[in-house]
Each structure stands twice: as C-alpha cells, then as structure tokens.
Amino acid sequence: MTEDIIDMATFEQICEMDDDGSDEFSRAIVFGFLDQAEETFDKMDKSMSVTSPPQALQTLLPRIDC
C-alpha cells in the first residue's frame, strides 16, 4: 500500500543524498514537502470558503502574464 502513496524510487534517490549515518537531508526534504502540502490545503480550504470554485482556482493558481 505504501507504494500507492509514495514513489519509492524517488524516495530512495532522496535517501541516497544523505550523508552516511544521517538522515538530515532526506528528513528536511520530506518535512518541507509535507509543510508545503499543508499550506496548500489550508489555502484551498480558505479559498473555497470565501469564493466559488472557479474563483478559488484563480486564487490558487499562479498568474501567467504573456
């Protein structure tokens, strides 16, 4: 089941970047990802509570000026 949630090949590559005997690098990457995901879900919740779904998407997606 873990393989359905985590791309193990990518996770193993991240772990290979750790120094021997330390998981500091991979730990920072994983926790950074989780923090970013939590912030994104918080923004989504806030946006959905004050606007309609199409307006929420415009708020969440970065603007691209051509």
Secondary structure as UniProt FT lines:
FT   HELIX           2..5
FT   HELIX           8..16
FT   TURN            20..21
FT   HELIX           24..50
FT   HELIX           53..60
//
